[in-house]
Amino acid sequence: MNILAIIGTPTKDHGLTWRAVQALQQSLQRHGAAEVEYLYLEDAGLTSCQGYLTCIKHGEARCPFSAAVGAVLARMERADAVIFASPVHIFNVSALMKTLFDLLVFQMHRPSFFGKPAVVVTVGAGAGMGKVLRYMQSTVGNWGFEVAGKLGVHGGLLDDPRYAPKLAKAADKVAAALLRQIADGRPRKPGMADLINFRVWRAVVRRTAEASPYDWEHWQSSGWLQQNYYYATPVNPLANLFAALIERMINRAISRASVKPLT
Ligand SMILES: Cc1cc2nc3c(=O)[nH]c(=O)nc-3n(C[C@H](O)[C@H](O)[C@H](O)COP(=O)(O)O)c2cc1C
């Protein structure tokens, strides 16, 4: 079993995020899992996304940074599960993790990790951990990952012996959930939010078909323009009807430009 930990802090293996992932690794090993492989974003040679959306319009191979991004992506693809770990930096993920997310923006349009288990981990001084965990969960969830668990760690307490058993208990819970998900391997049955999300992306892809031919072609050849969801799965008919209604409303709002600026 190959579990990849993506460490999104410049402190690499000297910092608290690494220590939190180590706690999770120990739990995984207690549950019989094999080694965790570490990928330090600080060493991955990632450059800020230049914002031209080339990956969406013409394919990720055309991104000027495709060599570096592709290397990270290939390791994620090879892994049986991925741990995404970032410290809290100003109530958000670190710039390193955000750079990775930005460079993988095409995954929001063309997700490919369906059913692959993931865990999200953050370490903070005490504020913003929940927000960061939810943000990471939603981002990688949009790429198709099954987020089996979240682990938020209070960095300042890592050396406190009263905190250690609490962390071990939480890490055990997350590790067990991750291993269950790896054994299961199935992508989830989509809920209402997933169905709506799918339809929203479809509205975007339809709207930008001319400007983003690669995106359009991918949706067309994948059959996603005709399906209820990315993959064959039972969907709740009422939830599906509601999602279809939302898609129609979005398409109408786009064609009439009837949305207002936010104030
Ligand atoms: C630029 C920066 C911003 C930070 N912002 C927050 C924050 O908003 N909330 C918080 O609880 N901790 C914040 N911290 C503290 C870090 O989350 C904490 O030191 C974390 O353990 C660092 O992880 P590392 O040692 O793996 O790099 C910040 C630290 C830095 C360097």
PDBQT file of the ligand as one rigid body, heavy atoms in Angstrom, charges set to zero:
ROOT
HETATM    1  C1  LIG A 301       2.521  33.426   7.711  1.00  0.00    +0.000 C 
HETATM    2  C2  LIG A 301       1.899  32.691   8.854  1.00  0.00    +0.000 A 
HETATM    3  C3  LIG A 301       0.561  32.863   9.114  1.00  0.00    +0.000 A 
HETATM    4  C4  LIG A 301      -0.045  32.186  10.164  1.00  0.00    +0.000 A 
HETATM    5  N1  LIG A 301      -1.393  32.334  10.361  1.00  0.00    +0.000 NA
HETATM    6  C5  LIG A 301      -2.000  31.603  11.331  1.00  0.00    +0.000 A 
HETATM    7  C6  LIG A 301      -3.416  31.690  11.515  1.00  0.00    +0.000 A 
HETATM    8  O1  LIG A 301      -4.138  32.380  10.821  1.00  0.00    +0.000 OA
HETATM    9  N2  LIG A 301      -3.965  30.942  12.505  1.00  0.00    +0.000 N 
HETATM   10  C7  LIG A 301      -3.231  30.132  13.309  1.00  0.00    +0.000 A 
HETATM   11  O2  LIG A 301      -3.777  29.477  14.169  1.00  0.00    +0.000 OA
HETATM   12  N3  LIG A 301      -1.874  30.016  13.139  1.00  0.00    +0.000 NA
HETATM   13  C8  LIG A 301      -1.263  30.737  12.178  1.00  0.00    +0.000 A 
HETATM   14  N4  LIG A 301       0.095  30.619  11.989  1.00  0.00    +0.000 N 
HETATM   15  C9  LIG A 301       0.848  29.674  12.829  1.00  0.00    +0.000 C 
HETATM   16  C10 LIG A 301       1.087  28.349  12.075  1.00  0.00    +0.000 C 
HETATM   17  O3  LIG A 301      -0.108  27.773  11.656  1.00  0.00    +0.000 OA
HETATM   18  C11 LIG A 301       1.820  27.374  12.946  1.00  0.00    +0.000 C 
HETATM   19  O4  LIG A 301       3.036  27.955  13.341  1.00  0.00    +0.000 OA
HETATM   20  C12 LIG A 301       2.055  26.050  12.243  1.00  0.00    +0.000 C 
HETATM   21  O5  LIG A 301       2.321  25.107  13.188  1.00  0.00    +0.000 OA
HETATM   22  C13 LIG A 301       3.221  26.095  11.318  1.00  0.00    +0.000 C 
HETATM   23  O6  LIG A 301       3.413  24.811  10.761  1.00  0.00    +0.000 OA
HETATM   24  P1  LIG A 301       4.850  24.331  10.338  1.00  0.00    +0.000 P 
HETATM   25  O7  LIG A 301       5.695  24.335  11.579  1.00  0.00    +0.000 OA
HETATM   26  O8  LIG A 301       4.650  22.967   9.787  1.00  0.00    +0.000 OA
HETATM   27  O9  LIG A 301       5.359  25.276   9.288  1.00  0.00    +0.000 OA
HETATM   28  C14 LIG A 301       0.725  31.318  10.980  1.00  0.00    +0.000 A 
HETATM   29  C15 LIG A 301       2.102  31.164  10.712  1.00  0.00    +0.000 A 
HETATM   30  C16 LIG A 301       2.682  31.820   9.661  1.00  0.00    +0.000 A 
HETATM   31  C17 LIG A 301       4.130  31.615   9.389  1.00  0.00    +0.000 C 
ENDROOT
TORSDOF 0
